[in-house]
Amino acid sequence: MITYWREIAIAAALALAGLQTVRLAGEEAEHFKTKTAHAVQLQRLAERAKSVADAIAAADESQRRAFNTIDLQRTQEKDRALSDNDARRARDIAGAGGLRIPATCRPASSPGVPAPAAPSGVAAPAAEIPAAFRQELWDLRAALIVEREQLLGLQAYVRELTGMVGGDVPQ
């Protein structure tokens, strides 16, 4: 037979166990609420991160298209200018319109001959450039064409990157 005090001790232990269970259930419910709130916050952050990533991807694509347009334009202009340079070179080699330098001949002053009071000069036909230097001049002109188009392309890239319009300088 179970004694009275033993029964009370068992009932008290069961009551404490029940209270503990209720307390743990309350803590679990609070923990569940916190986890749910965190999950909602994480979902919102994920949606925001996706919208930002989409905006960045769209901006990158737009910038890539702009750079391709700039590159195509500068390449076409360079090819046109080089083609023109090659045609002029071919005419020069054929002898039909070579490189000439406009010149004016002035009399050299020599000792005992007074300098003229007014400038005088005899217009001379354009001076012919020696054949040895012509090829180098055409090559230099072609290199200048390439470098000019590269610089114009780089300037356009910088304007595109910085959002400058025309030749505006950002404030």
Phi and psi in radians as a Rosetta constraint file:
Dihedral C 1 N 2 CA 2 C 2 CIRCULARHARMONIC -1.611 0.35
Dihedral N 2 CA 2 C 2 N 3 CIRCULARHARMONIC 2.357 0.35
Dihedral C 2 N 3 CA 3 C 3 CIRCULARHARMONIC -1.381 0.35
Dihedral N 3 CA 3 C 3 N 4 CIRCULARHARMONIC 2.816 0.35
Dihedral C 3 N 4 CA 4 C 4 CIRCULARHARMONIC -1.020 0.35
Dihedral N 4 CA 4 C 4 N 5 CIRCULARHARMONIC -0.812 0.35
Dihedral C 4 N 5 CA 5 C 5 CIRCULARHARMONIC -1.182 0.35
Dihedral N 5 CA 5 C 5 N 6 CIRCULARHARMONIC -0.519 0.35
Dihedral C 5 N 6 CA 6 C 6 CIRCULARHARMONIC -1.222 0.35
Dihedral N 6 CA 6 C 6 N 7 CIRCULARHARMONIC -0.700 0.35
Dihedral C 6 N 7 CA 7 C 7 CIRCULARHARMONIC -1.131 0.35
Dihedral N 7 CA 7 C 7 N 8 CIRCULARHARMONIC -0.700 0.35
Dihedral C 7 N 8 CA 8 C 8 CIRCULARHARMONIC -1.139 0.35
Dihedral N 8 CA 8 C 8 N 9 CIRCULARHARMONIC -0.692 0.35
Dihedral C 8 N 9 CA 9 C 9 CIRCULARHARMONIC -1.127 0.35
Dihedral N 9 CA 9 C 9 N 10 CIRCULARHARMONIC -0.714 0.35
Dihedral C 9 N 10 CA 10 C 10 CIRCULARHARMONIC -1.175 0.35
Dihedral N 10 CA 10 C 10 N 11 CIRCULARHARMONIC -0.739 0.35
Dihedral C 10 N 11 CA 11 C 11 CIRCULARHARMONIC -1.113 0.35
Dihedral N 11 CA 11 C 11 N 12 CIRCULARHARMONIC -0.690 0.35
Dihedral C 11 N 12 CA 12 C 12 CIRCULARHARMONIC -1.155 0.35
Dihedral N 12 CA 12 C 12 N 13 CIRCULARHARMONIC -0.711 0.35
Dihedral C 12 N 13 CA 13 C 13 CIRCULARHARMONIC -1.123 0.35
Dihedral N 13 CA 13 C 13 N 14 CIRCULARHARMONIC -0.730 0.35
Dihedral C 13 N 14 CA 14 C 14 CIRCULARHARMONIC -1.152 0.35
Dihedral N 14 CA 14 C 14 N 15 CIRCULARHARMONIC -0.665 0.35
Dihedral C 14 N 15 CA 15 C 15 CIRCULARHARMONIC -1.132 0.35
Dihedral N 15 CA 15 C 15 N 16 CIRCULARHARMONIC -0.751 0.35
Dihedral C 15 N 16 CA 16 C 16 CIRCULARHARMONIC -1.112 0.35
Dihedral N 16 CA 16 C 16 N 17 CIRCULARHARMONIC -0.708 0.35
Dihedral C 16 N 17 CA 17 C 17 CIRCULARHARMONIC -1.103 0.35
Dihedral N 17 CA 17 C 17 N 18 CIRCULARHARMONIC -0.697 0.35
Dihedral C 17 N 18 CA 18 C 18 CIRCULARHARMONIC -1.134 0.35
Dihedral N 18 CA 18 C 18 N 19 CIRCULARHARMONIC -0.749 0.35
Dihedral C 18 N 19 CA 19 C 19 CIRCULARHARMONIC -1.103 0.35
Dihedral N 19 CA 19 C 19 N 20 CIRCULARHARMONIC -0.716 0.35
Dihedral C 19 N 20 CA 20 C 20 CIRCULARHARMONIC -1.081 0.35
Dihedral N 20 CA 20 C 20 N 21 CIRCULARHARMONIC -0.726 0.35
Dihedral C 20 N 21 CA 21 C 21 CIRCULARHARMONIC -1.112 0.35
Dihedral N 21 CA 21 C 21 N 22 CIRCULARHARMONIC -0.745 0.35
Dihedral C 21 N 22 CA 22 C 22 CIRCULARHARMONIC -1.124 0.35
Dihedral N 22 CA 22 C 22 N 23 CIRCULARHARMONIC -0.750 0.35
Dihedral C 22 N 23 CA 23 C 23 CIRCULARHARMONIC -1.089 0.35
Dihedral N 23 CA 23 C 23 N 24 CIRCULARHARMONIC -0.790 0.35
Dihedral C 23 N 24 CA 24 C 24 CIRCULARHARMONIC -1.119 0.35
Dihedral N 24 CA 24 C 24 N 25 CIRCULARHARMONIC -0.675 0.35
Dihedral C 24 N 25 CA 25 C 25 CIRCULARHARMONIC -1.107 0.35
Dihedral N 25 CA 25 C 25 N 26 CIRCULARHARMONIC -0.718 0.35
Dihedral C 25 N 26 CA 26 C 26 CIRCULARHARMONIC -1.107 0.35
Dihedral N 26 CA 26 C 26 N 27 CIRCULARHARMONIC -0.741 0.35
Dihedral C 26 N 27 CA 27 C 27 CIRCULARHARMONIC -1.144 0.35
Dihedral N 27 CA 27 C 27 N 28 CIRCULARHARMONIC -0.714 0.35
Dihedral C 27 N 28 CA 28 C 28 CIRCULARHARMONIC -1.118 0.35
Dihedral N 28 CA 28 C 28 N 29 CIRCULARHARMONIC -0.690 0.35
Dihedral C 28 N 29 CA 29 C 29 CIRCULARHARMONIC -1.110 0.35
Dihedral N 29 CA 29 C 29 N 30 CIRCULARHARMONIC -0.757 0.35
Dihedral C 29 N 30 CA 30 C 30 CIRCULARHARMONIC -1.127 0.35
Dihedral N 30 CA 30 C 30 N 31 CIRCULARHARMONIC -0.715 0.35
Dihedral C 30 N 31 CA 31 C 31 CIRCULARHARMONIC -1.110 0.35
Dihedral N 31 CA 31 C 31 N 32 CIRCULARHARMONIC -0.711 0.35
Dihedral C 31 N 32 CA 32 C 32 CIRCULARHARMONIC -1.099 0.35
Dihedral N 32 CA 32 C 32 N 33 CIRCULARHARMONIC -0.742 0.35
Dihedral C 32 N 33 CA 33 C 33 CIRCULARHARMONIC -1.063 0.35
Dihedral N 33 CA 33 C 33 N 34 CIRCULARHARMONIC -0.767 0.35
Dihedral C 33 N 34 CA 34 C 34 CIRCULARHARMONIC -1.100 0.35
Dihedral N 34 CA 34 C 34 N 35 CIRCULARHARMONIC -0.778 0.35
Dihedral C 34 N 35 CA 35 C 35 CIRCULARHARMONIC -1.095 0.35
Dihedral N 35 CA 35 C 35 N 36 CIRCULARHARMONIC -0.678 0.35
Dihedral C 35 N 36 CA 36 C 36 CIRCULARHARMONIC -1.141 0.35
Dihedral N 36 CA 36 C 36 N 37 CIRCULARHARMONIC -0.756 0.35
Dihedral C 36 N 37 CA 37 C 37 CIRCULARHARMONIC -1.087 0.35
Dihedral N 37 CA 37 C 37 N 38 CIRCULARHARMONIC -0.720 0.35
Dihedral C 37 N 38 CA 38 C 38 CIRCULARHARMONIC -1.136 0.35
Dihedral N 38 CA 38 C 38 N 39 CIRCULARHARMONIC -0.691 0.35
Dihedral C 38 N 39 CA 39 C 39 CIRCULARHARMONIC -1.110 0.35
Dihedral N 39 CA 39 C 39 N 40 CIRCULARHARMONIC -0.701 0.35
Dihedral C 39 N 40 CA 40 C 40 CIRCULARHARMONIC -1.125 0.35
Dihedral N 40 CA 40 C 40 N 41 CIRCULARHARMONIC -0.752 0.35
Dihedral C 40 N 41 CA 41 C 41 CIRCULARHARMONIC -1.096 0.35
Dihedral N 41 CA 41 C 41 N 42 CIRCULARHARMONIC -0.747 0.35
Dihedral C 41 N 42 CA 42 C 42 CIRCULARHARMONIC -1.117 0.35
Dihedral N 42 CA 42 C 42 N 43 CIRCULARHARMONIC -0.669 0.35
Dihedral C 42 N 43 CA 43 C 43 CIRCULARHARMONIC -1.105 0.35
Dihedral N 43 CA 43 C 43 N 44 CIRCULARHARMONIC -0.765 0.35
Dihedral C 43 N 44 CA 44 C 44 CIRCULARHARMONIC -1.101 0.35
Dihedral N 44 CA 44 C 44 N 45 CIRCULARHARMONIC -0.748 0.35
Dihedral C 44 N 45 CA 45 C 45 CIRCULARHARMONIC -1.097 0.35
Dihedral N 45 CA 45 C 45 N 46 CIRCULARHARMONIC -0.709 0.35
Dihedral C 45 N 46 CA 46 C 46 CIRCULARHARMONIC -1.123 0.35
Dihedral N 46 CA 46 C 46 N 47 CIRCULARHARMONIC -0.725 0.35
Dihedral C 46 N 47 CA 47 C 47 CIRCULARHARMONIC -1.126 0.35
Dihedral N 47 CA 47 C 47 N 48 CIRCULARHARMONIC -0.727 0.35
Dihedral C 47 N 48 CA 48 C 48 CIRCULARHARMONIC -1.142 0.35
Dihedral N 48 CA 48 C 48 N 49 CIRCULARHARMONIC -0.743 0.35
Dihedral C 48 N 49 CA 49 C 49 CIRCULARHARMONIC -1.098 0.35
Dihedral N 49 CA 49 C 49 N 50 CIRCULARHARMONIC -0.677 0.35
Dihedral C 49 N 50 CA 50 C 50 CIRCULARHARMONIC -1.150 0.35
Dihedral N 50 CA 50 C 50 N 51 CIRCULARHARMONIC -0.735 0.35
Dihedral C 50 N 51 CA 51 C 51 CIRCULARHARMONIC -1.145 0.35
Dihedral N 51 CA 51 C 51 N 52 CIRCULARHARMONIC -0.664 0.35
Dihedral C 51 N 52 CA 52 C 52 CIRCULARHARMONIC -1.157 0.35
Dihedral N 52 CA 52 C 52 N 53 CIRCULARHARMONIC -0.757 0.35
Dihedral C 52 N 53 CA 53 C 53 CIRCULARHARMONIC -1.103 0.35
Dihedral N 53 CA 53 C 53 N 54 CIRCULARHARMONIC -0.692 0.35
Dihedral C 53 N 54 CA 54 C 54 CIRCULARHARMONIC -1.122 0.35
Dihedral N 54 CA 54 C 54 N 55 CIRCULARHARMONIC -0.720 0.35
Dihedral C 54 N 55 CA 55 C 55 CIRCULARHARMONIC -1.125 0.35
Dihedral N 55 CA 55 C 55 N 56 CIRCULARHARMONIC -0.712 0.35
Dihedral C 55 N 56 CA 56 C 56 CIRCULARHARMONIC -1.136 0.35
Dihedral N 56 CA 56 C 56 N 57 CIRCULARHARMONIC -0.744 0.35
Dihedral C 56 N 57 CA 57 C 57 CIRCULARHARMONIC -1.096 0.35
Dihedral N 57 CA 57 C 57 N 58 CIRCULARHARMONIC -0.710 0.35
Dihedral C 57 N 58 CA 58 C 58 CIRCULARHARMONIC -1.138 0.35
Dihedral N 58 CA 58 C 58 N 59 CIRCULARHARMONIC -0.731 0.35
Dihedral C 58 N 59 CA 59 C 59 CIRCULARHARMONIC -1.137 0.35
Dihedral N 59 CA 59 C 59 N 60 CIRCULARHARMONIC -0.714 0.35
Dihedral C 59 N 60 CA 60 C 60 CIRCULARHARMONIC -1.094 0.35
Dihedral N 60 CA 60 C 60 N 61 CIRCULARHARMONIC -0.737 0.35
Dihedral C 60 N 61 CA 61 C 61 CIRCULARHARMONIC -1.127 0.35
Dihedral N 61 CA 61 C 61 N 62 CIRCULARHARMONIC -0.733 0.35
Dihedral C 61 N 62 CA 62 C 62 CIRCULARHARMONIC -1.108 0.35
Dihedral N 62 CA 62 C 62 N 63 CIRCULARHARMONIC -0.757 0.35
Dihedral C 62 N 63 CA 63 C 63 CIRCULARHARMONIC -1.156 0.35
Dihedral N 63 CA 63 C 63 N 64 CIRCULARHARMONIC -0.676 0.35
Dihedral C 63 N 64 CA 64 C 64 CIRCULARHARMONIC -1.097 0.35
Dihedral N 64 CA 64 C 64 N 65 CIRCULARHARMONIC -0.748 0.35
Dihedral C 64 N 65 CA 65 C 65 CIRCULARHARMONIC -1.097 0.35
Dihedral N 65 CA 65 C 65 N 66 CIRCULARHARMONIC -0.731 0.35
Dihedral C 65 N 66 CA 66 C 66 CIRCULARHARMONIC -1.102 0.35
Dihedral N 66 CA 66 C 66 N 67 CIRCULARHARMONIC -0.742 0.35
Dihedral C 66 N 67 CA 67 C 67 CIRCULARHARMONIC -1.134 0.35
Dihedral N 67 CA 67 C 67 N 68 CIRCULARHARMONIC -0.693 0.35
Dihedral C 67 N 68 CA 68 C 68 CIRCULARHARMONIC -1.118 0.35
Dihedral N 68 CA 68 C 68 N 69 CIRCULARHARMONIC -0.662 0.35
Dihedral C 68 N 69 CA 69 C 69 CIRCULARHARMONIC -1.131 0.35
Dihedral N 69 CA 69 C 69 N 70 CIRCULARHARMONIC -0.790 0.35
Dihedral C 69 N 70 CA 70 C 70 CIRCULARHARMONIC -1.057 0.35
Dihedral N 70 CA 70 C 70 N 71 CIRCULARHARMONIC -0.802 0.35
Dihedral C 70 N 71 CA 71 C 71 CIRCULARHARMONIC -1.088 0.35
Dihedral N 71 CA 71 C 71 N 72 CIRCULARHARMONIC -0.771 0.35
Dihedral C 71 N 72 CA 72 C 72 CIRCULARHARMONIC -1.095 0.35
Dihedral N 72 CA 72 C 72 N 73 CIRCULARHARMONIC -0.798 0.35
Dihedral C 72 N 73 CA 73 C 73 CIRCULARHARMONIC -1.061 0.35
Dihedral N 73 CA 73 C 73 N 74 CIRCULARHARMONIC -0.854 0.35
Dihedral C 73 N 74 CA 74 C 74 CIRCULARHARMONIC -1.165 0.35
Dihedral N 74 CA 74 C 74 N 75 CIRCULARHARMONIC -0.646 0.35
Dihedral C 74 N 75 CA 75 C 75 CIRCULARHARMONIC -1.157 0.35
Dihedral N 75 CA 75 C 75 N 76 CIRCULARHARMONIC -0.743 0.35
Dihedral C 75 N 76 CA 76 C 76 CIRCULARHARMONIC -1.105 0.35
Dihedral N 76 CA 76 C 76 N 77 CIRCULARHARMONIC -0.737 0.35
Dihedral C 76 N 77 CA 77 C 77 CIRCULARHARMONIC -1.136 0.35
Dihedral N 77 CA 77 C 77 N 78 CIRCULARHARMONIC -0.721 0.35
Dihedral C 77 N 78 CA 78 C 78 CIRCULARHARMONIC -1.111 0.35
Dihedral N 78 CA 78 C 78 N 79 CIRCULARHARMONIC -0.788 0.35
Dihedral C 78 N 79 CA 79 C 79 CIRCULARHARMONIC -1.100 0.35
Dihedral N 79 CA 79 C 79 N 80 CIRCULARHARMONIC -0.689 0.35
Dihedral C 79 N 80 CA 80 C 80 CIRCULARHARMONIC -1.115 0.35
Dihedral N 80 CA 80 C 80 N 81 CIRCULARHARMONIC -0.797 0.35
Dihedral C 80 N 81 CA 81 C 81 CIRCULARHARMONIC -1.162 0.35
Dihedral N 81 CA 81 C 81 N 82 CIRCULARHARMONIC -0.680 0.35
Dihedral C 81 N 82 CA 82 C 82 CIRCULARHARMONIC -1.177 0.35
Dihedral N 82 CA 82 C 82 N 83 CIRCULARHARMONIC -0.642 0.35
Dihedral C 82 N 83 CA 83 C 83 CIRCULARHARMONIC -1.119 0.35
Dihedral N 83 CA 83 C 83 N 84 CIRCULARHARMONIC -0.752 0.35
Dihedral C 83 N 84 CA 84 C 84 CIRCULARHARMONIC -1.092 0.35
Dihedral N 84 CA 84 C 84 N 85 CIRCULARHARMONIC -0.747 0.35
Dihedral C 84 N 85 CA 85 C 85 CIRCULARHARMONIC -1.077 0.35
Dihedral N 85 CA 85 C 85 N 86 CIRCULARHARMONIC -0.748 0.35
Dihedral C 85 N 86 CA 86 C 86 CIRCULARHARMONIC -1.146 0.35
Dihedral N 86 CA 86 C 86 N 87 CIRCULARHARMONIC -0.657 0.35
Dihedral C 86 N 87 CA 87 C 87 CIRCULARHARMONIC -1.139 0.35
Dihedral N 87 CA 87 C 87 N 88 CIRCULARHARMONIC -0.738 0.35
Dihedral C 87 N 88 CA 88 C 88 CIRCULARHARMONIC -1.131 0.35
Dihedral N 88 CA 88 C 88 N 89 CIRCULARHARMONIC -0.695 0.35
Dihedral C 88 N 89 CA 89 C 89 CIRCULARHARMONIC -1.072 0.35
Dihedral N 89 CA 89 C 89 N 90 CIRCULARHARMONIC -0.769 0.35
Dihedral C 89 N 90 CA 90 C 90 CIRCULARHARMONIC -1.099 0.35
Dihedral N 90 CA 90 C 90 N 91 CIRCULARHARMONIC -0.720 0.35
Dihedral C 90 N 91 CA 91 C 91 CIRCULARHARMONIC -1.108 0.35
Dihedral N 91 CA 91 C 91 N 92 CIRCULARHARMONIC -0.675 0.35
Dihedral C 91 N 92 CA 92 C 92 CIRCULARHARMONIC -1.130 0.35
Dihedral N 92 CA 92 C 92 N 93 CIRCULARHARMONIC -0.762 0.35
Dihedral C 92 N 93 CA 93 C 93 CIRCULARHARMONIC -1.154 0.35
Dihedral N 93 CA 93 C 93 N 94 CIRCULARHARMONIC -0.631 0.35
Dihedral C 93 N 94 CA 94 C 94 CIRCULARHARMONIC -1.304 0.35
Dihedral N 94 CA 94 C 94 N 95 CIRCULARHARMONIC -0.203 0.35
Dihedral C 94 N 95 CA 95 C 95 CIRCULARHARMONIC 1.558 0.35
Dihedral N 95 CA 95 C 95 N 96 CIRCULARHARMONIC 0.186 0.35
Dihedral C 95 N 96 CA 96 C 96 CIRCULARHARMONIC -1.841 0.35
Dihedral N 96 CA 96 C 96 N 97 CIRCULARHARMONIC 1.286 0.35
Dihedral C 96 N 97 CA 97 C 97 CIRCULARHARMONIC 1.716 0.35
Dihedral N 97 CA 97 C 97 N 98 CIRCULARHARMONIC 1.176 0.35
Dihedral C 97 N 98 CA 98 C 98 CIRCULARHARMONIC -1.435 0.35
Dihedral N 98 CA 98 C 98 N 99 CIRCULARHARMONIC -3.040 0.35
Dihedral C 98 N 99 CA 99 C 99 CIRCULARHARMONIC -1.299 0.35
Dihedral N 99 CA 99 C 99 N 100 CIRCULARHARMONIC 2.254 0.35
Dihedral C 99 N 100 CA 100 C 100 CIRCULARHARMONIC -2.315 0.35
Dihedral N 100 CA 100 C 100 N 101 CIRCULARHARMONIC 2.629 0.35
Dihedral C 100 N 101 CA 101 C 101 CIRCULARHARMONIC -2.021 0.35
Dihedral N 101 CA 101 C 101 N 102 CIRCULARHARMONIC 2.132 0.35
Dihedral C 101 N 102 CA 102 C 102 CIRCULARHARMONIC -1.129 0.35
Dihedral N 102 CA 102 C 102 N 103 CIRCULARHARMONIC 2.434 0.35
Dihedral C 102 N 103 CA 103 C 103 CIRCULARHARMONIC -2.449 0.35
Dihedral N 103 CA 103 C 103 N 104 CIRCULARHARMONIC 2.723 0.35
Dihedral C 103 N 104 CA 104 C 104 CIRCULARHARMONIC -2.270 0.35
Dihedral N 104 CA 104 C 104 N 105 CIRCULARHARMONIC 2.279 0.35
Dihedral C 104 N 105 CA 105 C 105 CIRCULARHARMONIC -1.655 0.35
Dihedral N 105 CA 105 C 105 N 106 CIRCULARHARMONIC 2.247 0.35
Dihedral C 105 N 106 CA 106 C 106 CIRCULARHARMONIC -2.009 0.35
Dihedral N 106 CA 106 C 106 N 107 CIRCULARHARMONIC 2.490 0.35
Dihedral C 106 N 107 CA 107 C 107 CIRCULARHARMONIC -1.172 0.35
Dihedral N 107 CA 107 C 107 N 108 CIRCULARHARMONIC 2.410 0.35
Dihedral C 107 N 108 CA 108 C 108 CIRCULARHARMONIC -1.362 0.35
Dihedral N 108 CA 108 C 108 N 109 CIRCULARHARMONIC 2.398 0.35
Dihedral C 108 N 109 CA 109 C 109 CIRCULARHARMONIC -1.478 0.35
Dihedral N 109 CA 109 C 109 N 110 CIRCULARHARMONIC 2.392 0.35
Dihedral C 109 N 110 CA 110 C 110 CIRCULARHARMONIC -2.196 0.35
Dihedral N 110 CA 110 C 110 N 111 CIRCULARHARMONIC 2.793 0.35
Dihedral C 110 N 111 CA 111 C 111 CIRCULARHARMONIC -1.040 0.35
Dihedral N 111 CA 111 C 111 N 112 CIRCULARHARMONIC 2.353 0.35
Dihedral C 111 N 112 CA 112 C 112 CIRCULARHARMONIC 1.607 0.35
Dihedral N 112 CA 112 C 112 N 113 CIRCULARHARMONIC -0.222 0.35
Dihedral C 112 N 113 CA 113 C 113 CIRCULARHARMONIC -1.861 0.35
Dihedral N 113 CA 113 C 113 N 114 CIRCULARHARMONIC 2.094 0.35
Dihedral C 113 N 114 CA 114 C 114 CIRCULARHARMONIC -1.183 0.35
Dihedral N 114 CA 114 C 114 N 115 CIRCULARHARMONIC 2.586 0.35
Dihedral C 114 N 115 CA 115 C 115 CIRCULARHARMONIC -1.243 0.35
Dihedral N 115 CA 115 C 115 N 116 CIRCULARHARMONIC 2.523 0.35
Dihedral C 115 N 116 CA 116 C 116 CIRCULARHARMONIC -1.123 0.35
Dihedral N 116 CA 116 C 116 N 117 CIRCULARHARMONIC 2.584 0.35
Dihedral C 116 N 117 CA 117 C 117 CIRCULARHARMONIC -1.213 0.35
Dihedral N 117 CA 117 C 117 N 118 CIRCULARHARMONIC -0.633 0.35
Dihedral C 117 N 118 CA 118 C 118 CIRCULARHARMONIC -2.045 0.35
Dihedral N 118 CA 118 C 118 N 119 CIRCULARHARMONIC 2.595 0.35
Dihedral C 118 N 119 CA 119 C 119 CIRCULARHARMONIC -1.118 0.35
Dihedral N 119 CA 119 C 119 N 120 CIRCULARHARMONIC 2.309 0.35
Dihedral C 119 N 120 CA 120 C 120 CIRCULARHARMONIC -2.244 0.35
Dihedral N 120 CA 120 C 120 N 121 CIRCULARHARMONIC 2.651 0.35
Dihedral C 120 N 121 CA 121 C 121 CIRCULARHARMONIC -2.858 0.35
Dihedral N 121 CA 121 C 121 N 122 CIRCULARHARMONIC 2.741 0.35
Dihedral C 121 N 122 CA 122 C 122 CIRCULARHARMONIC -1.900 0.35
Dihedral N 122 CA 122 C 122 N 123 CIRCULARHARMONIC 2.156 0.35
Dihedral C 122 N 123 CA 123 C 123 CIRCULARHARMONIC -1.181 0.35
Dihedral N 123 CA 123 C 123 N 124 CIRCULARHARMONIC 2.253 0.35
Dihedral C 123 N 124 CA 124 C 124 CIRCULARHARMONIC -2.005 0.35
Dihedral N 124 CA 124 C 124 N 125 CIRCULARHARMONIC 2.747 0.35
Dihedral C 124 N 125 CA 125 C 125 CIRCULARHARMONIC -1.116 0.35
Dihedral N 125 CA 125 C 125 N 126 CIRCULARHARMONIC 2.796 0.35
Dihedral C 125 N 126 CA 126 C 126 CIRCULARHARMONIC -1.026 0.35
Dihedral N 126 CA 126 C 126 N 127 CIRCULARHARMONIC 2.493 0.35
Dihedral C 126 N 127 CA 127 C 127 CIRCULARHARMONIC -1.349 0.35
Dihedral N 127 CA 127 C 127 N 128 CIRCULARHARMONIC 2.441 0.35
Dihedral C 127 N 128 CA 128 C 128 CIRCULARHARMONIC -1.505 0.35
Dihedral N 128 CA 128 C 128 N 129 CIRCULARHARMONIC 2.373 0.35
Dihedral C 128 N 129 CA 129 C 129 CIRCULARHARMONIC -1.487 0.35
Dihedral N 129 CA 129 C 129 N 130 CIRCULARHARMONIC 2.352 0.35
Dihedral C 129 N 130 CA 130 C 130 CIRCULARHARMONIC -1.017 0.35
Dihedral N 130 CA 130 C 130 N 131 CIRCULARHARMONIC 2.505 0.35
Dihedral C 130 N 131 CA 131 C 131 CIRCULARHARMONIC -1.004 0.35
Dihedral N 131 CA 131 C 131 N 132 CIRCULARHARMONIC -0.566 0.35
Dihedral C 131 N 132 CA 132 C 132 CIRCULARHARMONIC -1.105 0.35
Dihedral N 132 CA 132 C 132 N 133 CIRCULARHARMONIC -0.514 0.35
Dihedral C 132 N 133 CA 133 C 133 CIRCULARHARMONIC -1.640 0.35
Dihedral N 133 CA 133 C 133 N 134 CIRCULARHARMONIC -0.319 0.35
Dihedral C 133 N 134 CA 134 C 134 CIRCULARHARMONIC -1.056 0.35
Dihedral N 134 CA 134 C 134 N 135 CIRCULARHARMONIC -0.809 0.35
Dihedral C 134 N 135 CA 135 C 135 CIRCULARHARMONIC -1.061 0.35
Dihedral N 135 CA 135 C 135 N 136 CIRCULARHARMONIC -0.716 0.35
Dihedral C 135 N 136 CA 136 C 136 CIRCULARHARMONIC -1.114 0.35
Dihedral N 136 CA 136 C 136 N 137 CIRCULARHARMONIC -0.680 0.35
Dihedral C 136 N 137 CA 137 C 137 CIRCULARHARMONIC -1.122 0.35
Dihedral N 137 CA 137 C 137 N 138 CIRCULARHARMONIC -0.722 0.35
Dihedral C 137 N 138 CA 138 C 138 CIRCULARHARMONIC -1.148 0.35
Dihedral N 138 CA 138 C 138 N 139 CIRCULARHARMONIC -0.680 0.35
Dihedral C 138 N 139 CA 139 C 139 CIRCULARHARMONIC -1.128 0.35
Dihedral N 139 CA 139 C 139 N 140 CIRCULARHARMONIC -0.732 0.35
Dihedral C 139 N 140 CA 140 C 140 CIRCULARHARMONIC -1.103 0.35
Dihedral N 140 CA 140 C 140 N 141 CIRCULARHARMONIC -0.709 0.35
Dihedral C 140 N 141 CA 141 C 141 CIRCULARHARMONIC -1.095 0.35
Dihedral N 141 CA 141 C 141 N 142 CIRCULARHARMONIC -0.722 0.35
Dihedral C 141 N 142 CA 142 C 142 CIRCULARHARMONIC -1.122 0.35
Dihedral N 142 CA 142 C 142 N 143 CIRCULARHARMONIC -0.726 0.35
Dihedral C 142 N 143 CA 143 C 143 CIRCULARHARMONIC -1.120 0.35
Dihedral N 143 CA 143 C 143 N 144 CIRCULARHARMONIC -0.681 0.35
Dihedral C 143 N 144 CA 144 C 144 CIRCULARHARMONIC -1.126 0.35
Dihedral N 144 CA 144 C 144 N 145 CIRCULARHARMONIC -0.652 0.35
Dihedral C 144 N 145 CA 145 C 145 CIRCULARHARMONIC -1.083 0.35
Dihedral N 145 CA 145 C 145 N 146 CIRCULARHARMONIC -0.816 0.35
Dihedral C 145 N 146 CA 146 C 146 CIRCULARHARMONIC -1.093 0.35
Dihedral N 146 CA 146 C 146 N 147 CIRCULARHARMONIC -0.826 0.35
Dihedral C 146 N 147 CA 147 C 147 CIRCULARHARMONIC -1.139 0.35
Dihedral N 147 CA 147 C 147 N 148 CIRCULARHARMONIC -0.659 0.35
Dihedral C 147 N 148 CA 148 C 148 CIRCULARHARMONIC -1.073 0.35
Dihedral N 148 CA 148 C 148 N 149 CIRCULARHARMONIC -0.803 0.35
Dihedral C 148 N 149 CA 149 C 149 CIRCULARHARMONIC -1.175 0.35
Dihedral N 149 CA 149 C 149 N 150 CIRCULARHARMONIC -0.612 0.35
Dihedral C 149 N 150 CA 150 C 150 CIRCULARHARMONIC -1.106 0.35
Dihedral N 150 CA 150 C 150 N 151 CIRCULARHARMONIC -0.783 0.35
Dihedral C 150 N 151 CA 151 C 151 CIRCULARHARMONIC -1.126 0.35
Dihedral N 151 CA 151 C 151 N 152 CIRCULARHARMONIC -0.745 0.35
Dihedral C 151 N 152 CA 152 C 152 CIRCULARHARMONIC -1.101 0.35
Dihedral N 152 CA 152 C 152 N 153 CIRCULARHARMONIC -0.676 0.35
Dihedral C 152 N 153 CA 153 C 153 CIRCULARHARMONIC -1.124 0.35
Dihedral N 153 CA 153 C 153 N 154 CIRCULARHARMONIC -0.762 0.35
Dihedral C 153 N 154 CA 154 C 154 CIRCULARHARMONIC -1.114 0.35
Dihedral N 154 CA 154 C 154 N 155 CIRCULARHARMONIC -0.710 0.35
Dihedral C 154 N 155 CA 155 C 155 CIRCULARHARMONIC -1.074 0.35
Dihedral N 155 CA 155 C 155 N 156 CIRCULARHARMONIC -0.726 0.35
Dihedral C 155 N 156 CA 156 C 156 CIRCULARHARMONIC -1.144 0.35
Dihedral N 156 CA 156 C 156 N 157 CIRCULARHARMONIC -0.694 0.35
Dihedral C 156 N 157 CA 157 C 157 CIRCULARHARMONIC -1.050 0.35
Dihedral N 157 CA 157 C 157 N 158 CIRCULARHARMONIC -0.799 0.35
Dihedral C 157 N 158 CA 158 C 158 CIRCULARHARMONIC -1.112 0.35
Dihedral N 158 CA 158 C 158 N 159 CIRCULARHARMONIC -0.758 0.35
Dihedral C 158 N 159 CA 159 C 159 CIRCULARHARMONIC -1.044 0.35
Dihedral N 159 CA 159 C 159 N 160 CIRCULARHARMONIC -0.701 0.35
Dihedral C 159 N 160 CA 160 C 160 CIRCULARHARMONIC -1.155 0.35
Dihedral N 160 CA 160 C 160 N 161 CIRCULARHARMONIC -0.750 0.35
Dihedral C 160 N 161 CA 161 C 161 CIRCULARHARMONIC -1.178 0.35
Dihedral N 161 CA 161 C 161 N 162 CIRCULARHARMONIC -0.667 0.35
Dihedral C 161 N 162 CA 162 C 162 CIRCULARHARMONIC -1.618 0.35
Dihedral N 162 CA 162 C 162 N 163 CIRCULARHARMONIC -0.088 0.35
Dihedral C 162 N 163 CA 163 C 163 CIRCULARHARMONIC 1.349 0.35
Dihedral N 163 CA 163 C 163 N 164 CIRCULARHARMONIC 0.293 0.35
Dihedral C 163 N 164 CA 164 C 164 CIRCULARHARMONIC -1.339 0.35
Dihedral N 164 CA 164 C 164 N 165 CIRCULARHARMONIC 2.561 0.35
Dihedral C 164 N 165 CA 165 C 165 CIRCULARHARMONIC -1.915 0.35
Dihedral N 165 CA 165 C 165 N 166 CIRCULARHARMONIC 2.265 0.35
Dihedral C 165 N 166 CA 166 C 166 CIRCULARHARMONIC 1.048 0.35
Dihedral N 166 CA 166 C 166 N 167 CIRCULARHARMONIC -2.211 0.35
Dihedral C 166 N 167 CA 167 C 167 CIRCULARHARMONIC -1.871 0.35
Dihedral N 167 CA 167 C 167 N 168 CIRCULARHARMONIC 0.293 0.35
Dihedral C 167 N 168 CA 168 C 168 CIRCULARHARMONIC -1.045 0.35
Dihedral N 168 CA 168 C 168 N 169 CIRCULARHARMONIC 2.516 0.35
Dihedral C 168 N 169 CA 169 C 169 CIRCULARHARMONIC -1.795 0.35
Dihedral N 169 CA 169 C 169 N 170 CIRCULARHARMONIC 2.224 0.35
Dihedral C 169 N 170 CA 170 C 170 CIRCULARHARMONIC -1.121 0.35
Dihedral N 170 CA 170 C 170 N 171 CIRCULARHARMONIC 2.524 0.35
